[in-house]
Amino acid sequence: MNNGLRMLIALAMLACALQAKAQTQTAYVTDVLRLGLHRAADTSDAPFRSLESGQEMTVLERSRLYARIRLPDGTEGYVKAGFLVDDKPARLVVTETREALAQSEATLASVRDEFSGSANRIAGLESDLQGSRDALANLQTQYDDAAAANADYERKMRVYGLALPWPLALGAVLVALVLGFVGGFWWIDSRSRKRHGGFRIY
């Protein structure tokens, strides 16, 4: 067998494998069941209603083959007992689980929104708190400056006591000298006039 023939056979086998793979697909057995609801106790008549998998009902009477049931809307009839189970079918469980998951996701989204709003409020409060802290620090600085000025004033009061500052003391001395000079002149003038009969003689 030459190499060309071997290559043709290999290509043909590969093509067949690819075609077979392309024709195969994954499938599942359905769990949807339609159970007939009958008026006859042995379900020998035509069903007047179809019940889908997961339908809830109340069993009123039950034998090995048949059961008399009542639906939530009050409808009564007979079904084959072999199709009744105590546990919820997988389809119903999956549906309920999906609904619970959707509700949980909605609740989580709501909580996230509330947390986002709370985070924004917290950030605003923190900003207000920082502003209050800055204002308090400014007031504390002003208070410290005022306290220092007051302490300096009290120190000066203790040092000088009742002593007057030198400019004020000098002014008082000058005023006293002027008043003394004027008073002395007036006294001398008064004595001279009294001595000379009221005439002013210098």
C-alpha positions as CSV (number, residue, x, y, z in Angstrom):
1,M,0.0,0.0,0.0
2,N,1.5,3.3,-1.1
3,N,1.6,6.5,0.9
4,G,-1.1,8.2,-1.3
5,L,-3.6,5.5,-0.6
6,R,-2.9,5.6,3.1
7,M,-3.4,9.3,3.1
8,L,-6.8,9.0,1.3
9,I,-8.0,6.4,3.8
10,A,-6.9,8.5,6.8
11,L,-8.7,11.6,5.3
12,A,-11.9,9.5,4.7
13,M,-11.9,8.2,8.3
14,L,-11.4,11.7,9.6
15,A,-14.3,13.0,7.5
16,C,-16.6,10.2,8.8
17,A,-15.6,11.0,12.4
18,L,-16.3,14.7,12.0
19,Q,-19.6,14.0,10.4
20,A,-20.7,11.6,13.2
21,K,-19.6,14.2,15.8
22,A,-21.6,16.9,14.0
23,Q,-24.7,14.8,14.0
24,T,-24.6,14.0,17.7
25,Q,-26.0,16.4,20.4
26,T,-26.9,16.3,24.1
27,A,-30.5,15.6,25.0
28,Y,-32.5,15.1,28.2
29,V,-35.6,13.2,29.1
30,T,-38.5,15.5,29.9
31,D,-40.1,15.5,33.3
32,V,-43.3,17.1,32.1
33,L,-46.2,14.7,32.7
34,R,-49.8,15.3,31.8
35,L,-52.2,13.2,33.9
36,G,-55.8,12.8,32.9
37,L,-58.5,13.7,35.4
38,H,-61.5,11.4,35.0
39,R,-65.1,11.3,36.2
40,A,-65.2,7.5,36.2
41,A,-63.6,5.8,39.3
42,D,-61.6,3.4,37.1
43,T,-60.5,6.2,34.7
44,S,-62.1,4.3,31.8
45,D,-63.8,7.4,30.4
46,A,-62.1,10.2,28.5
47,P,-60.4,12.7,30.8
48,F,-62.1,16.0,31.2
49,R,-59.0,17.8,32.3
50,S,-55.2,17.4,32.1
51,L,-53.0,17.9,35.2
52,E,-49.4,18.9,34.7
53,S,-46.5,17.7,36.7
54,G,-46.3,19.5,40.0
55,Q,-50.1,20.0,40.4
56,E,-51.1,20.1,44.0
57,M,-54.1,18.2,45.1
58,T,-55.9,16.6,48.1
59,V,-56.3,12.8,48.1
60,L,-59.8,12.0,49.3
61,E,-59.8,8.2,48.6
62,R,-57.1,5.9,47.4
63,S,-56.8,2.4,46.2
64,R,-53.9,0.5,44.7
65,L,-54.7,1.7,41.2
66,Y,-56.9,4.8,41.5
67,A,-57.4,7.8,43.7
68,R,-60.2,10.3,44.1
69,I,-58.7,13.8,44.5
70,R,-59.8,17.4,44.9
71,L,-57.9,20.3,43.3
72,P,-57.4,23.7,45.0
73,D,-60.2,25.2,42.9
74,G,-62.7,22.5,44.3
75,T,-62.8,20.3,41.2
76,E,-63.0,16.6,42.0
77,G,-62.2,13.5,39.9
78,Y,-60.2,10.3,39.6
79,V,-56.6,9.8,38.6
80,K,-54.3,6.8,38.3
81,A,-52.7,6.4,41.8
82,G,-49.4,5.3,40.4
83,F,-48.5,8.8,39.2
84,L,-49.0,10.4,42.6
85,V,-46.0,11.1,44.8
86,D,-45.5,12.6,48.2
87,D,-42.4,14.7,47.2
88,K,-42.5,17.7,44.9
89,P,-41.2,16.8,41.4
90,A,-37.8,18.2,40.3
91,R,-39.4,20.6,37.9
92,L,-41.4,22.3,40.7
93,V,-38.5,22.3,43.0
94,V,-36.3,24.0,40.3
95,T,-39.0,26.6,39.7
96,E,-39.4,27.4,43.4
97,T,-35.6,27.5,43.7
98,R,-35.3,30.0,40.8
99,E,-38.0,32.2,42.3
100,A,-36.3,32.2,45.7
101,L,-33.0,33.0,44.0
102,A,-34.6,35.9,42.1
103,Q,-36.1,37.2,45.3
104,S,-32.7,36.9,47.0
105,E,-31.0,38.8,44.2
106,A,-33.7,41.5,44.4
107,T,-33.2,41.7,48.1
108,L,-29.4,41.9,47.7
109,A,-29.8,44.7,45.1
110,S,-32.1,46.6,47.5
111,V,-29.6,46.2,50.4
112,R,-26.8,47.4,48.1
113,D,-28.8,50.5,47.2
114,E,-29.6,51.2,50.8
115,F,-25.9,50.6,51.8
116,S,-24.9,53.0,49.0
117,G,-27.3,55.6,50.3
118,S,-26.1,55.0,53.9
119,A,-22.5,55.3,52.7
120,N,-23.2,58.7,51.1
121,R,-24.9,59.9,54.2
122,I,-22.0,58.7,56.3
123,A,-19.6,60.5,54.0
124,G,-21.6,63.7,54.4
125,L,-21.7,63.4,58.2
126,E,-17.9,62.8,58.2
127,S,-17.5,65.9,56.1
128,D,-19.6,67.9,58.5
129,L,-17.7,66.4,61.5
130,Q,-14.4,67.5,59.9
131,G,-15.8,71.0,59.4
132,S,-16.8,71.1,63.0
133,R,-13.4,69.9,64.1
134,D,-11.7,72.6,62.0
135,A,-14.0,75.3,63.5
136,L,-13.3,74.0,67.0
137,A,-9.5,74.1,66.3
138,N,-9.9,77.7,65.1
139,L,-11.8,78.7,68.2
140,Q,-9.3,76.9,70.4
141,T,-6.5,78.9,68.8
142,Q,-8.4,82.2,69.3
143,Y,-9.0,81.2,73.0
144,D,-5.3,80.4,73.5
145,D,-4.3,83.8,72.0
146,A,-6.8,85.6,74.3
147,A,-5.6,83.6,77.3
148,A,-2.0,84.5,76.5
149,A,-2.8,88.2,76.1
150,N,-4.8,88.2,79.4
151,A,-1.9,86.4,81.2
152,D,0.5,89.1,79.9
153,Y,-1.8,91.9,81.1
154,E,-2.1,90.3,84.5
155,R,1.7,90.0,84.7
156,K,2.1,93.6,83.9
157,M,-0.5,94.5,86.5
158,R,1.5,92.6,89.1
159,V,4.8,94.2,88.1
160,Y,3.6,97.8,88.0
161,G,0.9,97.6,90.6
162,L,-0.6,101.1,91.0
163,A,2.4,102.8,89.4
164,L,1.5,105.1,86.5
165,P,3.3,104.8,83.1
166,W,6.2,107.4,82.8
167,P,4.4,109.4,80.1
168,L,1.4,109.9,82.3
169,A,3.6,110.6,85.4
170,L,5.6,113.2,83.4
171,G,2.4,114.9,82.2
172,A,1.1,115.0,85.8
173,V,4.4,116.6,87.0
174,L,4.2,119.2,84.3
175,V,0.6,120.0,85.1
176,A,1.5,120.3,88.8
177,L,4.4,122.7,88.0
178,V,2.1,124.9,85.8
179,L,-0.5,124.9,88.5
180,G,2.1,125.7,91.2
181,F,3.5,128.5,89.1
182,V,0.1,130.0,88.4
183,G,-0.9,129.6,92.0
184,G,2.3,131.2,93.2
185,F,2.0,134.1,90.9
186,W,-1.6,134.6,92.0
187,W,-0.7,134.6,95.7
188,I,2.2,137.0,95.2
189,D,0.0,139.3,93.1
190,S,-2.7,139.2,95.7
191,R,-0.3,140.1,98.6
192,S,1.3,142.9,96.5
193,R,-2.1,144.5,95.8
194,K,-3.2,144.2,99.4
195,R,0.0,145.9,100.5
196,H,-0.3,148.8,98.1
197,G,-3.9,149.6,98.4
198,G,-5.2,147.5,95.6
199,F,-2.7,148.6,93.0
200,R,-0.5,146.1,91.3
201,I,3.1,147.2,91.6
202,Y,6.1,145.1,90.5
